[in-house]
Amino acid sequence: MASHCLLLLLLLLLLSPLAFSLPASAAEGEEEEEEAVLAMAARLPRPPAVSFREGYTQLFGDSNLALHGDGKRVRISLDERTGAGFASQDAYLHGFFSASIKLPADYAAGVVVAFYMSNGDVYEKTHDELDFEFLGNIKGKDWRVQTNVYGNGSTSVGREERYGLWFDPTEDFHRYAILWSHDRIVFYIDETPIREVVRTKSMGVEFPSKPMSLYATIWDGSSWATSGGRYKVNYKYAPFVAEFSELMLHGCAMATLSSAPTCTPDNASIHNAVAMSGRQRSAMERFRTKHMTYGYCHDRLRYPTPPPECNAGAEAELFLPTGAARSMDRHGRSRRHRRGPADSAF
């Protein structure tokens, strides 16, 4: 029982945006309390990252996938010949999955880098999927990040959200993570929660509920990725290289999708027990206010009747009937704090 409690505490520390959860005006007592928590977190070991050989297998791309640092860092690239990709050796039923990723620099229009979970290779017509998709852009324009959720083959209902970033994702590694439990899905960027999908009765089978594998790919999305396909991949700038490090697989592993999970009920409950604190929720709301550029829940042209999990709330006032943020200019660029930290409290 003690080991389970320690593991839960460790996971909570990993998911908590402690370093930026308090505003500058926080009381001294709260600051001292946070410093104590940070000191304790520094003493606790992080769950070890999984090397490529320990947890992954190459999907495609032959020499366009290269290992560095004893397999702890993976480079996948796109050129005129092919893209590249890899996947976890096991499937997982719930868990916490993350990677530090550095995206291709310079001109990257049409390039798509994806970090996602899926079981489409097994459940072709009823697959589940949780996506981080990074959409390249022309030189001088920012990469965009898109998240999506599919459950039981519900591809007719796209649940896309798109965001700008408060940093340049091509200059250094940044951490992207997915927490998936029986009750909720949370997407994180650098420990900041950016999106939460809570399981509701109205969603039914459209909430992902079958074991999934973790994937990372780079490929040519010229037909849609940049300005609806206006800008294509220009292979004069190839190869386009995405780097992955600190790969983390922390969940209920299954040797095959038809086998029983290898984790115990106590371990399975760890991810269900992780709830978002008030500070985390405030951080997420600030991120969404400043950096979210499109939300399917607010797209009345596409969904005159919003999908059942959508709750309009105060956030709806920030978006047009097209689902685009009201603060977008006519060229589709966000005018909300396009550079600098996401928030002074971050």
N, C-alpha and C positions, 0 to 999 in steps of 0.2 A: 504494500500500500504506500509506503514511504517513497519508493521509486516512482510510482505513478504520480504522486503529488509533486515530486521534484520535476518530472517531465512536463506536467501541466504548467508549473511555474515557469519553466524554461521556455515553453512555447508562448506563454503570455508575454514574457519579456521580449521574445523575438518579434512579436506582432505589435507591441506597444510603441508608438512614436514618442518615446520618453524624451528624446533630445529636443523636441520642439513642441511639447504638448502644453506648455504654460506661456501665457502672454508676458510681455516685459513688465507689466504692472502687477504681477503676482505677488502675494504677500511673502515676506521673508520666511515665515514658517513653512509655507508650501515649497519655497525654493530649497530650503534645507532638507525637507522630506524627500524631494525629488533627487537631490544630490546623494542622499543615502541610498536610494533605490538604484541610482546609476552606479554607485560604487559596488553594490551587491551584484548588479548585472555584469560588471566588468570581471568579477571573480568567478562567475559561473561560465563553464565551457559551453560553446555553441555546439549543437549537433553537428557532427563532422560532415563536410561536403562529400559527395560521392564522386569518385573518379569515373572517367568514361568507361573504362574496362570493367569496373565493378557494377555499374548500373545501367549502361546504355549500349545500344547497337546502332550501326550505321544503316540508314534506309536507302539512300541513293547519293550519287555525286562522286563516287570513287575518290580521286585525288583532290577534289574540291572540299574534302573534310580533312583537317589536319589537327593532330593532338600536340599539345605543348605542356611543359611543366608536369611531367609524369602523368599525363592524362587528366590533370585537374583543370586544364583550359582547352577549349575546343574552338577552332576557327572553321566556319563554313562560308563558302563563297559562291557567287554567281558570275558566270561568264557566258559567252555566246554558245558554249557547248552544253552547259547544264547548271543547275543549282545544286543544292546539297541539303541533307537533313539527317537527323538521328532521332531515336525514340528510346524510352526506358525499356529494359528487358522484361519487367513485370508490369502488370496492370494493378491499379489500386482502387480500393473502395473507400473513398474519403481520405483526407490528409492535407498536408501543407507542402507546397511545391514552389521552389523559387530558383532563380538564377540571376547572376550579375551579367549584364549584357552591354556591349559597346557596339553601336550601329555604324554602318558605312558612312564615311564622310564625303564631302564634295557633292557632285551631281548624283542624285540617287532616285530620280523620278522613275516611277513604275516598279521599283524594287519593293518587295514585301518580305519582311522578316517576321516569322510567327513563332510564338512560344505558347503552347496550348495543350489541352488534354482532350482525348477523343477515344471512341471505341468504334469508329466508322468502318474499320477493317473487319470487324466481327458482326456488328449490327448495321448492315448497309442501309436498311430502310427505317430503322428505329434508333439511330445512333444518338449519343449525347456528346456535348462538346462545350468546353470553356476556353475562350480565346483571348490572348493578347496578340494583336496584329499591329506591326509597326509599318507605317506607310511612308515611303520615301518621297522626296520632293526635288524640284529643280534647285540649282545652286543658289544659295542665299536665302532659301525658304526653309522653314522648319519641318522636321519629321512630325508626323501625327501618330497618335496612339489610339487604337480602337479595341474595345472589349466587346465580346458577344457571348451569348448563352443559348444553347440548344438542348432540348430534352426530348427523348423518344422520337427523334426524326422530325421535330417541329421546325423545319427549315423554312416553311411558308411564313413563319412569324419571326422575322429578324429582330433580335433584341440588341442592336448595336448602340453603343455610346462612343463618342470620339472626344479627344482631349488634346489641348496643347500642353507643352511642358515648360517648366520654369528653369530648365537647364538645357544645355546642348548635349544630346545623348550620344554624339559622335566623339566627344572629347575625352570621356572617361566612362568607366563602368558604373551602371546604376542597377539597383536591385528591383526585380519585378517578381511578385509572388501571388499565389492563389491559395486561399484557404477554402476547402470544400468539405462540408460536413453534412450530416443528415438534414440539418435544419437551415443552413445558410451557406452562401458563397460570398467571399470577400476578395476583391482584387486590391493589391497594394503596389505602390511605387515608392521605393526607398522608405519602407516602413509606414508610409502614409496610406491609410485606407482610402480608396478613390471610388469604390462602388460596392454596394451590398445588395444581394438578391436573397430575400427571405422566403423560405418555402411556405406557401399558403395552400389551403384546400382548393382554391379556385385554379391554381396552376396545374393541379393534378399530376399527370405523368410528364408534363413539360418541364418539371424540375429534374435535372440530371440525377439519375439514381442507379446507374449500372457502372461496373468497374471500367476505368479508363486508363490508358497509357499516357505518358507525357511525351510531347514531341517538340522539336525545334527545327525549323526549315528556313531556307531563303530561296526565293523563286521570282520569276518574271510575272508581274501582275499588270503589265502594260495596258490591258483592256479596261481596267477600272481603278487602279490604285491611286493615281494622281490626277486630280481634276476630272474625274469620271472617264479617264482614258485619254485625255487631251495630250498629256505628256507621256511619252513612252520611255522604256529603258534605252539609254544611249550607251552601247557597248564600247564606245571610245573611252569611257571612264572605267571599264572593267579591269580587273576583277572587283566586285563589290564584296567586301569582307565584313562579316558579323562575328564577334567574339563572345564566347560564353565562358563564365567561370563560376566558382562557388555553387555548383549544381547541387540542389538539395531535394531529396526524396524522403518525405517523412509521412508515411501513411500505412494503411492496411494492405500489404502486398499480397498478390495472388499470382501463383505460378502460371495459371491459365485462367481465362475468363470464366470457365465452368467450374473451377475449384473453389473451395471455401477460403475465406481470408485467413492469413497466417497470424493476425493479431488477436489478442484476447478481447473480451468485451470491455475490460477496464481500459485497455489502450484505445479501443474504438471510441470510447466515451470522451477521451481527451479533446478531440477536435470539436465534438458537440458542445463541450463545456466552455469553449472560448467564446466569450461575448464581448461586444464592443463597449468600451468604457465611454463615459460622457465626454472626456477629453478627445478620445479618438473620433467620436461622432462629430464633434465640433470641427476637428481638423478635416474630416471628410467633407463636411458641408462647406467649409471655406475653400477647399480645393475645387469642388464642383461649381461653386459660384464664380470662381476666377478663371478656371481652365477648361471647363466642359464646353465643347463647341457644338455638339449635336446629341440629342437624346430621343430614342424611339418613342418613349412614353409621351413626348410632347409633339409628335408628328401627326397632326390631325389630317393631313392630306393622305398619308399612308394608312393611318388607323383612325378613321372617324370615331370608332368606338375603341378606346385604348385596350390593350391586352389586360387581362384580369389582375395581374400583379401590380399594375401601375397605380400610383397614388399621387395625384396632381400636387397638392400641397403648395407651399410658398414658392418652391423651385420653378413651378410652371410659369410664373411671371417673367422669368429670365429668358424664355424661349418664344420664338415665332411659331405660327401654325405649321411651318415646314419642319419643325424640330430643331432648327438652327438657333444658336444663341443670338439674342437681340444685340449683343455687343460685337457681332461680326460685321466687318466692313463689306463693301460691295465686291471685294476680291476674295472673300471667304477667309479673311485673316482675323484672328481674335484681337480686339483692342484691350483685353483685360490683362494688364501686367505681363507683357509678353516676355520679359526677362527679369531676372532677380528671383529671390526665393519665393516659394508659393505663398508664404505668409510670414509676417514678422515672428509669429509664434512657431514657425516651422524651423 
